[in-house]
Amino acid sequence: MRPITKRQQEYIIVLSSYESSKIEDMKDIQTYLRSVSKVNVSELSINEASELIQLLLERPVLYTSPICGVTKILMKDEYNRYEIMGAIEYCLHECTEDDVNTCSHVRRMEEEEYNFIHLSLDDESTDESEIT
């Protein structure tokens, strides 16, 4: 029996750390550990860890869009995707507007990003006479 991998251990920590589901996730972990006669997650086999991960993925969590502040219940894999890919990914998949491109929140964010990039480029450009 191959032991749990470090990545599995880390993923279990991530999947049980959402504020909206922490308590229930910890209960699920404890219940699962008892069912396989283990005390700690580190004692699980690779297959048992996979089963626990699938169990933890089943519980939905609250996600609040950093762009518009809308709160929605999502599955953990969706939540993770939006956290990794960025807020605009959430908008593209979950926005309630007919066209995400007309959303005032998205347009404001895009303008802020454009202004930031434009200002950064302006700061980087220097007059060659200043270099000497």
C-alpha positions in Angstrom: 0.0 0.0 0.0 1.6 3.3 -1.2 1.4 6.1 1.3 -0.3 9.5 0.8 1.7 11.9 -1.3 2.8 15.3 -0.2 0.6 16.9 -2.9 -2.4 15.0 -1.7 -1.7 16.2 1.8 -1.4 19.8 0.6 -4.6 19.5 -1.4 -6.5 18.1 1.5 -5.4 21.2 3.5 -6.6 23.5 0.8 -9.9 21.7 0.4 -10.6 22.0 4.1 -9.6 25.6 4.6 -12.5 27.5 3.0 -14.1 29.7 5.6 -17.6 28.8 4.7 -17.1 25.0 5.1 -14.2 24.6 7.5 -16.2 23.0 10.3 -18.1 20.6 8.1 -14.9 19.6 6.2 -13.1 18.9 9.5 -16.0 16.7 10.5 -15.8 14.9 7.2 -12.1 14.3 7.6 -12.5 12.9 11.1 -15.4 10.7 10.0 -13.4 9.4 7.1 -10.4 8.7 9.2 -12.5 6.7 11.6 -14.0 4.8 8.8 -10.5 3.6 7.6 -9.2 3.2 11.1 -6.7 6.0 10.9 -5.9 8.9 13.3 -4.1 11.3 11.0 -4.3 12.2 7.4 -0.6 11.4 7.1 -1.4 7.8 7.7 -3.7 7.4 4.7 -2.7 5.4 1.6 -2.7 7.1 -1.8 -6.1 5.5 -2.6 -7.6 6.5 0.7 -6.4 10.1 0.2 -8.0 10.2 -3.2 -11.3 9.1 -1.7 -11.0 11.8 0.9 -10.2 14.4 -1.7 -13.3 13.4 -3.7 -15.4 13.6 -0.6 -14.1 17.1 0.2 -14.7 18.3 -3.3 -18.4 17.5 -3.0 -19.1 20.3 -0.6 -19.9 23.7 -2.2 -18.5 26.9 -0.8 -19.2 30.6 -0.9 -17.3 32.7 -3.5 -17.4 36.5 -3.5 -16.4 38.1 -6.8 -13.5 40.6 -6.2 -14.8 42.7 -9.1 -18.5 43.2 -8.3 -18.9 41.7 -4.8 -21.6 39.2 -5.8 -21.6 36.2 -3.6 -22.4 32.8 -5.1 -22.2 29.2 -4.0 -19.7 27.2 -6.1 -18.2 23.8 -6.1 -14.6 23.9 -4.7 -13.0 23.0 -8.1 -14.7 26.0 -9.6 -13.7 28.2 -6.7 -10.1 27.1 -7.1 -10.2 27.8 -10.9 -11.4 31.3 -10.3 -8.8 31.9 -7.6 -6.0 30.7 -9.9 -7.1 32.1 -13.2 -8.3 35.4 -11.8 -11.5 37.3 -11.2 -12.2 37.9 -14.9 -12.5 34.1 -15.3 -15.4 34.2 -12.8 -17.0 37.0 -14.8 -16.8 35.1 -18.1 -18.5 32.0 -16.6 -20.8 33.3 -13.9 -21.8 36.9 -14.8 -25.5 37.5 -14.8 -25.2 40.3 -17.3 -26.3 39.5 -20.9 -22.8 40.4 -22.1 -19.9 40.5 -19.6 -18.2 43.1 -21.8 -21.0 45.6 -20.9 -20.7 45.1 -17.2 -19.7 48.3 -15.5 -17.5 46.5 -13.0 -15.6 44.7 -15.7 -15.2 47.9 -17.7 -13.9 49.8 -14.7 -11.4 47.0 -13.9 -10.2 47.0 -17.5 -9.8 50.8 -17.5 -7.8 50.5 -14.2 -5.5 47.8 -15.7 -5.0 49.9 -18.8 -4.2 53.0 -16.8 -1.8 51.0 -14.6 0.0 49.5 -17.6 0.1 52.8 -19.4 1.6 54.6 -16.4 4.1 51.8 -15.8 5.3 52.1 -19.4 5.5 55.9 -19.1 7.7 55.4 -16.0 10.0 53.0 -17.8 10.6 55.3 -20.7 13.5 57.7 -20.0 15.2 60.3 -22.0 18.6 59.0 -23.2 20.3 62.2 -22.0 19.3 61.2 -18.5 21.2 57.9 -18.7 24.7 59.5 -18.8 
